[in-house]
């Protein structure tokens, strides 16, 4: 049987890293879909299962591009989509049949929901011992907070991450993206990959778990170790480095600039560039400890010079001295930046409703992804129901019966689009093509 085009690199035609791995995606909102999109980018055949008739709740979240949720567009590319009525008596049994023929199942329901539906790990793995079963929760599957719903900002605060972010004047501040959801999805994808590799040796799958809380505590890094080793509780330091001065954001003629002269030699070079050589012998700035004590005064002195030129001009001059520096860009700056464009961090794909759709690229570069990672657009609700069920081995007559009973839904727009594109090779008659 030939490999689907979606599991081949567009440049070389070679198999993608996860080609042949089938993922049953029962996730919704953000953390789970981000996990499965990572797997899909790497070539897994991800089957996104959405509840009919309305689909993933994220489809209702704005902002909207011609009626299509930008949230949904951001986390669901490279997947095939089916729509299923979870409440229909035949709905959950059908999911169990699909799980029996899947390599990976990913879910992010509240703890106990999968067990309540009869889709628990123990039952599914008894039928399919090779199944890798990944779950993402808000605060863990068990424990005092295990029943809490998983919302990103709640987890940001609970994990301590917010206590490290913001200015001393503002207090704790959330990160500008749903960092708990996104990192939970990344950790879950890493766990799935490890379990798939382990299965190659053992022949058995396993349960993989993470949570928004665990993912963020796992990112506390040196600040977490600072508390564990020294019992120090870090406070928000805004855009300044907690232990190095000067190091942080400074105003220029046209906006803020990050400058990081992290070594004594860099400090001396920066003073020369700014014509502030006298600071190098001033007792208030003689070494890093002194500069830390007088960092606000030092910032004012430096900014008086930096405001004479633009961010770009200063970046080029400072970088020429071997000192790390760069502008603080808004998103218009980012996507117009020649380095971002050179690194192909945005790719384009044809969407059946929106036409040319730009997408953030997967940041991992690999030889087997030379053709790019964005291969197919986020699916319409129920776009691939018939072809997916056929791929799982269901006969056409059974698929027709499931459609007729409302157990599953096939998107009619997708059918018309396919018939138009394949007008010279029409599909056989049947329920999936009506």
C-alpha positions in Angstrom: 0.0 0.0 0.0 1.4 3.4 -0.9 2.1 6.0 1.8 -0.3 9.0 2.0 1.2 12.1 0.5 0.7 13.8 3.9 3.3 11.4 5.4 6.0 12.2 2.8 8.3 15.1 2.6 7.2 17.5 -0.2 10.8 18.2 -1.3 12.2 14.6 -1.5 9.2 12.4 -1.4 10.9 10.4 1.4 8.9 9.3 4.5 8.5 11.8 7.3 10.0 10.9 10.7 6.7 9.6 12.2 5.3 8.1 9.0 3.3 5.0 9.7 2.3 6.1 13.3 -1.4 6.6 13.6 -2.6 8.9 16.4 -6.2 9.0 17.6 -6.6 12.6 18.8 -9.4 13.0 21.3 -8.2 16.4 22.5 -9.8 19.9 22.5 -8.9 23.5 23.1 -5.2 24.1 23.2 -2.8 21.8 25.1 -3.8 18.5 23.5 -4.2 19.8 20.0 -0.8 21.5 20.2 0.7 18.1 21.3 -0.9 16.3 18.4 0.0 19.0 15.9 3.6 18.5 16.8 3.2 14.8 16.1 1.4 15.6 12.8 4.1 18.0 11.8 6.6 15.2 12.2 4.6 12.9 9.9 2.2 11.0 12.1 -1.3 10.4 10.7 -3.3 12.3 13.3 -7.1 11.7 13.3 -8.8 14.6 15.1 -12.1 13.4 16.6 -14.5 16.2 17.2 -18.0 16.0 18.9 -20.8 16.6 16.5 -22.6 18.8 15.7 -20.5 21.7 16.9 -16.9 20.4 17.0 -14.0 21.4 19.2 -14.9 24.2 21.6 -11.9 26.2 20.3 -13.8 26.8 17.0 -16.0 29.3 18.9 -13.0 31.3 20.2 -12.1 34.6 18.5 -10.6 36.3 16.7 -12.0 35.0 13.5 -10.7 35.0 9.9 -13.9 35.0 7.7 -15.7 33.1 10.4 -12.9 30.6 11.1 -11.3 30.7 14.6 -7.6 31.8 14.6 -7.2 29.7 17.8 -8.4 26.6 15.9 -6.2 27.4 12.9 -3.1 27.8 15.2 -3.1 24.2 16.5 -4.7 21.8 14.0 -2.8 21.6 10.7 -1.6 18.4 9.1 -4.5 16.4 10.7 -7.4 14.5 9.3 -10.8 15.3 10.9 -13.8 13.2 11.8 -17.0 14.3 13.6 -18.7 11.8 16.0 -21.6 12.0 18.4 -20.1 11.0 21.7 -23.6 10.6 23.3 -24.9 8.2 20.7 -25.0 4.6 21.9 -22.7 3.6 19.0 -20.3 6.6 19.4 -18.0 5.5 22.1 -17.9 1.9 21.0 -16.7 3.2 17.6 -13.9 5.1 19.3 -12.9 2.0 21.1 -12.7 0.2 17.8 -10.5 3.0 16.4 -8.2 2.9 19.4 -7.7 -0.8 18.9 -6.1 0.0 15.5 -4.2 3.1 16.6 -0.6 3.5 17.8 -1.2 6.5 20.0 -4.2 7.9 21.8 -4.1 11.5 23.2 -6.7 13.0 25.4 -7.1 16.0 27.7 -10.5 15.4 29.4 -10.9 16.1 33.1 -9.7 13.2 35.2 -12.2 10.4 35.3 -13.9 11.4 32.1 -12.2 8.7 29.9 -12.9 6.1 32.5 -16.5 7.2 32.7 -16.9 6.6 28.9 -15.2 3.2 29.1 -12.1 4.4 27.3 -9.7 3.9 30.2 -6.1 2.9 29.6 -6.4 -0.5 31.2 -9.3 -1.5 29.0 -7.9 -0.2 25.8 -4.5 -1.6 26.4 -5.9 -5.0 27.1 -7.2 -5.0 23.5 -4.3 -3.2 22.0 -1.1 -3.8 24.1 0.9 -1.6 21.8 -1.2 1.5 22.4 0.6 4.5 23.8 -2.0 6.4 25.9 -1.2 10.0 26.6 -3.2 12.2 28.9 -2.9 15.9 29.7 -4.7 17.4 32.8 -4.6 20.7 34.5 -3.1 19.6 37.8 -2.5 15.9 37.6 -4.8 12.9 37.4 -4.8 12.4 41.2 -4.1 14.3 44.3 -5.7 17.2 46.2 -6.0 19.4 43.1 -6.4 16.6 40.6 -10.1 17.5 40.1 -9.4 21.1 39.3 -10.2 22.2 35.7 -7.1 23.0 33.7 -7.1 26.7 32.7 -3.8 28.2 31.6 -3.7 31.4 33.7 -4.7 29.5 36.8 -1.8 27.1 36.3 0.6 30.0 35.6 -0.3 31.4 39.0 -0.3 28.1 40.8 3.0 27.0 39.4 4.8 30.1 40.6 5.7 31.2 37.1 3.6 34.4 37.4 5.5 35.4 40.6 8.7 35.6 38.5 7.1 37.6 35.7 6.3 41.3 35.6 7.7 44.5 37.1 8.1 45.2 40.8 5.4 47.9 40.3 2.9 45.7 38.6 3.4 42.5 40.6 2.9 39.0 39.1 2.0 39.0 35.3 0.9 36.2 33.0 3.0 35.3 30.0 1.5 36.8 26.8 0.6 33.4 25.3 -0.9 30.3 27.0 2.5 29.0 28.0 1.0 26.3 30.3 -1.1 24.8 27.6 1.7 25.0 25.0 4.4 23.6 27.2 2.1 20.8 28.4 1.5 19.9 24.8 5.3 19.9 24.1 6.1 17.7 27.1 3.3 15.3 26.2 4.7 15.0 22.6 8.1 14.3 24.0 6.7 11.6 26.2 4.8 10.1 23.3 7.9 10.0 21.2 9.9 8.3 24.0 7.1 5.7 24.5 7.0 4.9 20.8 10.8 4.3 20.9 10.5 2.2 24.0 7.7 0.1 22.3 10.1 -0.8 19.5 12.1 -2.7 22.0 9.4 -4.0 24.4 6.5 -4.5 22.0 4.2 -2.8 24.5 2.8 0.7 24.8 2.4 2.6 28.1 0.6 5.4 29.8 2.1 8.9 29.3 0.9 11.8 31.6 1.7 15.4 32.1 -0.2 18.5 33.3 -0.2 22.3 32.9 1.1 22.5 36.5 3.9 20.0 36.0 4.9 21.5 32.7 5.3 25.0 34.2 7.1 23.8 37.4 9.5 22.0 35.0 10.3 25.3 33.4 11.3 27.1 36.6 14.9 26.3 35.8 17.5 28.3 37.8 14.9 30.2 39.7 13.5 26.9 41.0 16.9 25.6 41.8 17.7 28.9 43.6 14.9 28.2 46.0 15.7 24.5 46.4 19.4 25.1 47.0 19.4 28.5 48.8 15.8 28.8 50.1 15.5 32.2 48.3 12.2 33.3 46.9 12.8 35.2 43.7 10.7 38.3 42.9 9.7 39.8 39.6 12.6 41.7 38.0 10.9 42.9 34.9 13.2 43.4 31.9 16.4 43.5 34.0 18.7 40.5 34.7 18.5 39.3 38.3 22.2 39.2 38.9 24.0 41.1 36.0 24.0 44.9 35.4 23.7 46.4 32.9 21.6 43.7 31.2 18.1 44.2 29.9 15.8 46.5 28.0 16.8 50.1 27.3 14.9 52.9 25.4 16.3 54.2 22.1 15.1 56.8 19.6 12.4 54.5 18.2 11.7 52.0 20.9 13.2 49.4 23.3 16.4 47.5 22.8 17.8 44.5 24.6 21.5 44.8 25.5 23.4 42.0 27.3 27.0 43.0 28.1 27.5 39.9 30.3 31.3 40.1 30.8 33.7 42.8 32.1 35.2 43.1 28.7 31.8 43.6 27.1 31.0 46.3 29.7 34.2 48.2 28.8 33.5 47.9 25.0 29.9 49.2 25.5 31.2 52.2 27.5 33.5 53.0 24.7 30.8 52.8 22.1 28.5 55.1 24.2 31.3 57.5 25.0 30.9 56.8 28.6 34.5 55.7 29.4 34.4 57.7 32.6 32.0 55.1 34.1 34.6 52.4 34.0 36.5 54.1 36.8 33.5 55.5 38.8 33.3 53.6 42.1 29.5 53.3 41.7 30.0 51.3 38.5 33.5 49.8 39.0 32.3 46.2 39.0 29.1 44.2 38.6 28.3 44.3 42.3 28.5 48.1 42.3 26.5 48.3 39.1 23.8 46.1 40.6 23.4 48.6 43.5 23.2 51.6 41.2 21.4 49.9 38.2 18.6 52.5 38.0 21.1 55.4 37.8 23.2 53.5 35.3 20.1 52.8 33.1 19.3 56.6 33.0 22.8 57.5 32.0 22.9 54.8 29.2 19.5 55.7 27.9 20.4 59.4 27.5 23.0 58.2 24.9 20.9 55.4 23.4 18.0 57.7 22.6 20.1 59.5 20.1 19.9 56.6 17.6 17.4 53.9 16.5 17.1 50.3 17.7 18.4 48.9 14.4 21.4 51.3 14.3 22.4 50.5 17.9 21.9 46.8 17.3 24.4 46.8 14.4 27.0 48.8 16.3 26.7 46.8 19.5 26.7 43.5 17.8 29.8 44.5 15.8 31.7 44.6 19.2 30.6 41.1 20.0 28.0 42.2 22.5 24.6 40.5 22.3 21.8 43.0 21.4 18.6 43.2 19.5 15.4 45.2 19.1 12.2 44.3 21.0 9.9 43.7 18.1 6.2 43.7 17.8 4.7 41.0 15.6 4.6 43.2 12.5 8.4 43.6 13.0 8.9 39.9 13.5 7.1 38.7 10.4 8.8 41.4 8.3 12.2 40.6 9.6 14.7 39.2 7.0 16.1 36.6 9.4 12.7 35.3 10.3 11.9 35.0 6.6 15.3 33.4 5.8 14.6 30.7 8.5 11.2 30.0 6.9 9.4 30.4 10.2 6.2 31.0 8.3 4.8 28.6 5.7 1.7 28.8 3.5 -0.9 26.2 2.7 -4.2 26.3 0.7 -7.3 26.3 2.8 -10.7 25.4 1.3 -12.5 28.4 2.8 -9.7 30.9 3.3 -7.5 30.4 0.3 -3.8 30.9 1.0 -3.3 30.4 4.7 -0.1 31.4 6.4 1.0 29.3 9.4 3.8 29.4 11.9 6.3 26.7 10.9 7.5 23.9 13.2 10.7 25.3 14.7 12.5 22.0 14.3 14.7 21.7 11.2 15.5 18.2 9.9 16.7 16.7 6.6 13.5 14.7 6.4 11.4 17.9 6.8 13.3 19.8 4.0 10.1 20.5 2.2 8.6 22.2 5.2 6.2 21.0 7.9 2.9 22.7 6.9 1.4 20.2 4.4 -2.4 20.3 4.9 -4.6 22.9 6.5 -6.6 22.5 9.7 -9.5 20.2 8.8 -13.1 21.3 8.4 -15.5 19.7 10.9 -15.9 16.1 9.7 -13.8 16.7 6.6 -12.3 13.3 6.4 -14.8 11.1 8.3 -15.6 8.7 5.5 -12.0 8.2 4.3 -10.7 7.7 7.9 -13.3 5.1 8.8 -12.5 3.3 5.5 -8.8 3.4 6.4 -9.6 1.8 9.8 -11.3 -1.0 7.9 -15.0 -0.2 8.1 -17.0 -1.4 5.1 -18.9 1.1 3.0 -22.2 -0.3 4.1 -21.3 0.2 7.8 -20.1 3.8 7.1 -23.4 4.5 5.4 -25.3 3.1 8.4 -23.3 5.2 10.9 -23.9 8.4 8.8 -27.6 7.6 8.5 -28.0 7.1 12.3 -26.1 10.3 13.0 -23.2 8.5 14.8 -20.7 10.3 12.6 -20.9 13.3 10.3 -19.2 13.9 6.9 -18.7 17.5 5.9 -20.5 18.1 2.5 -18.3 21.0 1.6 -15.2 18.8 1.6 -17.0 16.3 -0.7 -17.8 19.0 -3.2 -14.3 20.4 -3.2 -12.8 16.9 -3.7 -15.2 16.2 -6.5 -14.2 19.4 -8.2 -10.5 18.7 -7.8 -10.8 15.1 -9.0 -13.3 15.7 -11.8 -11.2 13.7 -14.2 -11.0 10.8 -11.7 -14.4 10.8 -10.0 -14.9 8.7 -6.9 -17.2 5.7 -6.9 -20.7 6.3 -5.8 -21.4 5.8 -2.2 -22.3 7.5 1.1 -19.0 9.3 1.3 -19.4 11.0 -2.0 -23.0 12.2 -1.9 
